[in-house]
Amino acid sequence: MKRLRIGVIGAGAFGQRHIATIRREPLCELAAIADPAKAAAAFALQNGHAYYASYDDMLANARLDAAIIATPNALHAPTGLACAAHGVHMLIEKPIAETVAAAQRLSEAAEHAGVALLVGHHRRYNPIIAKAREIVQGGGIGRLTAVTALWMLQKPAAYFDVAWRVEPEGGGPILINLVHDIDDLRFICGEIASVQAMTANGARGHAVEDTAVITLRFAGGALGTITVSDAVAAPWSWEITSGEAAMYPQRPENCYLFAGTTGSLAAPKLELWRYAGETGWSAPLSCERLEILPEDPQVVQLRHFCRVIRGEEAPLITGRDATRTLATTLAIREAATTGRRIEFG
């Protein structure tokens, strides 16, 4: 079977992770890199990769089947529109775009062009998340009633040397980090029907928030809370608890709790709590540790992308699905700013 030719647009840290994954995958091959930065040109030359300073030039000349877009967020939509115009399938790093309107335009363009548009919410491909979805949506804990999610850690001071990370327009853990957890909760628990939020910036004193508390109502009736802070000495975040990324020191803790009428599930440790017989607060609960085979979500995501292009699988996350995750995350910022509850139709 012919290997798919994939170009990578954006050769920064995330782009290089995609490049390394493509080079190890027999379903595809790296066709070219596009990035105007001198460091990207040097990286391509050093590693023997075809290089274009302009993604338009690459799309026009590199004979691509698909592209992975790992540019800054503001370039996701225009780059994706260019891919659609050239009939090139695309996988875009999260978030799909900066605004809901741009995300909708991009989704419509991809559909009109007949090309696949997937978005890099890569945790959906993690076996832990997949098992949690199976248990919760399969009735393994009864009726889902309450959800708690934590994203609490401490970013180093040097992280904030980049100006945009302390500006309300693009910085802060809501827009940078929480989008991952919102997608996790949507995938595991179902759609979010409304959000309310409060934020604070007293720990760091930046113009943007360092801490937030969010309440959620899911379409299925469950209620949820999320506590977020990037200024605390704590291990309760997916990055640290799951062991998914080697750059973070792993701590065997949980950051998601799903409570149901017949049981509860804690993740990422996948601890399933249930009564063995008699129920009620005076009866003992048993705890079962669910086993999964670990897989690299980036590898699974790339293979899925290739199979979607070949018509062998349906997309796990489409542009329109990712737009809902973006809209929910942006609504949390709006709710915190206005003090209103934001409802989704």
N, C-alpha and C positions, 0 to 999 in steps of 0.2 A: 504494500500500500504506500502511495506517495506521501512523503512527509510534508506537512504544511509549512509554508514559508511565513514566518512571523517577524515583523519589525517591532522594535521597541522605541517608543518616542519618549525621551527623557531618560538620561543615564545617570541620575543621582543615586542615592542610596537604595531607594525602592526599585528603580529601574535596573540597577545592577543585580539585585536579588532575582528579578524576573529573568534577566539574561542568564544567570547561572543555572536557573531551573530549566530554561529552554535548552541549554547546551547538554543537559543530562537526559532529556526526554526523547525517546525514540519516535514519538508521534509527530514531532515537529523539528524544525531547524531555525536557527537565527539567520534571518535574511540580511538585516541591516540595523543600524542604530541611527536615530536622528536626535540631535541636541546641539544648540548653537554654542555651548560653553567650550572653552579651550580644554578644560579638564576632560570633557567627554570625547573630544577629538583625540586627545592623548591616550585615553583608555581604549578607544577603538583601535588605534594604531598598535598599541602595545599587545593587544589580544588578537589582532588579525581579523577584525570585524569590518565589514563594509560600513562606511560612515557618510552621513549627510548632515550638513549644518541646518537644513530646513526640512521639516516634515513634509511640506508640499512637494519638494524635490524627491524625497524618498517614496511618497505615495505615487508619484508619477512615473518613477523609473525602476523601482526595486522589485516589481512583479510579486507583490505581497498577496497572500491569502488572508492575512489578519494582522492586526497591530495591537500591542499592549501600550496603553497610554499611562505614563507615570510622571506627568508634568505637574507643576504647581496647579492648585485647584482652579485658579482663574482661567487656565488654558484647557481644562477638560472639555468644556462644551465646544469651543471653536475647533479644537483638534478632532473631536469626535465627529463634528459636522463635516470636516474635510474627509475623514475616513468614509463616511456614508456617501459623500459625493463621488468617491472613487470606487465604491462597491466593495470596501474592505471591512471584514468583520472586526469587531473591537472588544477588548476587555479594558475597562477604565478603572483606575484606582479610585477608591472612595475619597470624598463623596462624589457622586456623579457630576455635580456642577455646584456653582456657588449659590444659585437661586433656583427656586422651584420652576419658574418660567423657563429658564435656560435648560433645565433637565427635561421638561416637557417637550421643548422644541427638538432637543437631541433625540429623545425617544421616538417622536413622530418621524424625524428624518431617517432614522435607522429602519423603522417599519416600512416607510415608503420605498427605501432603497432595497429592501429585502435582505438586510445584513443583520447578523447577530450582534446584540449589544448586551454584554454582561458587565457587572460592576464588582470591583474587588473587595467585597465584604467577605474576606477569605475565611472568617471563623465559621461560616456555614458549612465549610468542608472539613472542619475538625470533628473527629469521631465523638468527642465529648459533647459538643453542641448537638450533633445528630442524635445521640442517645437521649439527651435531655428532651429534645423535641418529641422523640418517639414515646417516652414515658409520659410526658405531660399531655400531649395530644391524643395518645392512645388510651387514656383513662387509667394509667398506672397509679395515679394518686387521687383518683376520684374526680370530683369537680374542683377545678382550680379556683382558689378563693383569694389568696394573698401572695404577693411576690415582693421580695426584697433584693435589690442589687446594690453593690458597693463598688465604687471606683475611688480608692483612697491610697495615695502614695505621696512621695515627695520628689518633685523635679529638682535637679541641681540648679544652683544659682546661674551657672553659665548658660543654661537653656534659654534664659530670658535676655541674653545679649542680642538676640535677633529681634529687631524692633517690632515687627508685626505681631509677635507673640504676647505683647503687653497692650495691644490696641483692641478696643471693643469690637472693631469691624471684623477681625478674623482670629483674634487670640482667645485664650481661655480654654479651660477643659471642656466646656459644653460643646463648642464647635469643633475643637481639635480631637478630643478623645471620646466624648460621650456618644458620638454617632455610631461607634462600634457596638456599644452596649444596647443602644436603642434597637439596632438591627438584630442583635441576639435575642432580645425580649420579644420583638415582633415575630421572629422565626420560631421561637419555642412556644410562645403563649398565644399568638394570634394578634390581630390588629389592636392598636391603641386608639381608643375613642375620644379621650380628652386628657389634657395635661394642665397642671398648675405648678408653679415654681417660685422659689426665693433664691437669691444669690447674695454673696458677701465677698468683699475684697480686703478685709482687715488683716489677714495673715501676712500678705505681701505688700499691700498698699498700692498695687498697680491699678490702672484705670479699669482693667478687665477683672472679671470674677476669679477667685481662687477656690471658692467653695459654693456648692449649690445643693439644694434639697428639692426633689421633684416628686410630685404625686401623680399617679396614672390611674385611669380607668380603662380596662380592656373591654373590647366589644363583647366578649363572652361573660362579662360581669365581674371578673376579678379586679381587685384593687392592688396597686403596687406603689412602692417608694424606691427612689434612687438617691443615694447620698454620694456626692462627688467632692473631692478635694485633691489638689495637686500640691498642697503645702503641709502635709502631715506625715509624721513618722509612722507609717502603717503599711502592711503588706496586702491589703484587701483590694486587689485589682486583678482583672483577667490576665494581664501581662505577667504578673508575679506569681499568681496562684496556679496557672495552667501549665507553665513550663513550655509554652508554645514558642517563645522567642528566646534564643540562647543569650541574648544581650542582657536579659534581666535575671537576677538571682532568684531561683524558684523557692517558694515557701509553700508547704503543703497545707494550705488554708482553703476556705470556700469564699466566693464572692457573690454567688447567686443562691437564693433560697426560694423554692417553689412549694407552697403549702396547699394541700388539697383536703377534701373531706375524708379520704381513706388513707392518706399517706402524704409524705413530704419528700422532696428531693433537694439535696445540696450539691452544688457544682462549683468547681470542676472535679471535686473528689468523687462525685457520683454516689453519694450516700443516700440510700433509700430507706426512709423511716416508716414503719407500719406497726400496727397492733397484730399480735399473733392470734389472739382470740378475743377476750373481753376488751372493750374499748372504754375510753374515759381517762381522766387525769390520774386516777389511782391505779390504772393498769400499766404494765410495763410495755415499752416500745422496743421493737427489735430494729437493728440497723444492718442492712445488707450493702456491701460495697460492690457495685456493678463493674464488671470487667469489660474493657474495650481493647481493640488492637490499635495502638497509636499509629498515626500517619501524619505526614507533613501536609498541612492544609494548602500550602502553595503548590505542591506537586499535584495534589488531587484537583485543585482549581484549574491548573493548566491542562491536565488530561480531560477534564470535563469541558473546558473551552474547545479543545480540539474535536471532541465528540459531538458537541453542539454544532460546530461548523459543518461536520460531515453528516448531520441529520440523524445521528444515532441516539442523542439524548435531548430532552427538553431543558431549557435554561433553569438553573436553580435560583438565579436572581436576575431578573430582567431590568431594563432601564426604568420602567414604570414602577416596579417593586422598590428599587433603590430610591426613586423619587419620593415615595411615601416615607422611607426612613429619613431622608433629608428634610422633608416637610415637617415631620414630627420633631426633629432636633431643632430646627429653626423656630418652631412654635414654642419650645421650652424657653428659649431666649426671650421671645415676645411675651410669654406669660410672666416671666420674672420682671420684665421691664414695665409692663402695664398693670400687674397685679390681678389680671383677669384669668379665668379658666378658658382655655382654648379648646373648642370642640371640633371634631373632624366629621365630615359628612360620610 
